[in-house]
Amino acid sequence: MADNVQFKTQTNTSNGLHGTVRVPGDKSISHRSIMLGSLAEGVTQVSGFLNGDDCLATLNAFRNMGVEITTESATSLTIHGVGLHGLQAPTGALDMGNSGTSMRLMSGLMSGQSFAVTLTGDASLSTRPMQRVIRPLSQMGAIIEATEKGTPPLQIQGNAALTGRHYDMPIASAQVKSSILLAGLYASGETSVTEPAPTRDHTERMLRGFGYTVTTSGNTMSLQGGGCLRATQIDVPADISSAAFFIVGASITPHSDVLLEHVGVNPTRTGVIDILRLMGADIQIQNERTVGGEPVADIRIKSAPLQGIQIPEALVPLAIDEFPAIFVAAACATGTTTLTGAEELRVKESDRIQVMADGLQNCGIEAQPTVDGIVIQGGTLTGGEVDSHGDHRIAMSFVMAGLRAEGEIYIHDCANVNTSFPGFVELAQSLGVEVTESLV
Ligand code: S3P
């Protein structure tokens, strides 16, 4: 087996987290910048790109299909768009790595191509459900084969004639919504989708930024096929999902005062701030502005005593990636925190309900998993051993738990932190987090 990475946190001797930092670029927006930039007419410049493994999987896929993408620095790219019909058949399968966003959004886009494509993924992605996109795409005329379990690899045939349809989404998923809308670019007539609750709307915003008309009416989004995308400039804000670790870390560590700069605060992403504020966190949104169609702000966090809450279900889709960090906040709060309506957490990069419950229990916290959530009793974190199951967000969340733990926490299987947050350990150390990383 290849070397993996282990994190070790020190006992809770921290004097608080202090400093001003900018966490890496937003993962959702970075994926979409490559996809839309590649399919646009003209040259798109991207700054603030997240050069994590997930987005690089998307980037390499488009290079493999003939798109010239040059890198001026790790975070600045120039994409020479080939137009909606300009991609070439790739050599071999397209490897989506650990990235569910790549797999699901590419399923929609690849359904409209004139050539066949196979999409593969790593061990985790190969267990994740794909019927949620295959079903609506098939209704539009796409021809996609998965394993018997509905998991990758996906074989997508070329030259399928796509027809616009309406789809009522049974689950609140931005990936499903986006996959359908992206297929709709290649479909005849109107493609529309209704979501059961609001989910991140970067696809709609960015399509509009590329000059494509997308109509939003309540929870229904629609577009007409057959248009074209026009190249643009994209300034990717810092990822609130990466900021979330330090929002929690600073909240739970006495004497902290941290400023996170240029963070995307799109209202479909800020559930973590709402939930932590309900728990008593001291979070200020400063200098709010709009950059390239996305709201951006600086976020200042000071430590504050937290109380357990019943998390409102309406906030679940708006904080879907931040629950591992929120569970750590709950472990450090007074009283009980209860989450319901979050069964989606069981099919993320790991089963985040079970894996977080196991890790918290190993660190001395009472955490009871339920079918669609968890019940966490705030308490005293001891040291312990945690298996992140290769899930980046689990690994980083337990580094924050280390800030309050009475002993060392050893966190195993952390290499995938690079999927979303390259440089995490160094940035955490710069704010005062005592964590070390080693190859095992
Ligand atoms: C994403 C949507 C979410 C999120 C994922 C990124 C996106 O997934 O968990 O990290 O970029 O559209 P779901 O749509 O499956 O909830």
Boltz pocket constraint, residues with backbone or C-beta under 6 A from the ligand:
constraints:
  - pocket:
      binder: B
      contacts: [[A, 27], [A, 28], [A, 29], [A, 101], [A, 172], [A, 173], [A, 174], [A, 175], [A, 176], [A, 178], [A, 199], [A, 200], [A, 320], [A, 321], [A, 344]]
      max_distance: 6.0
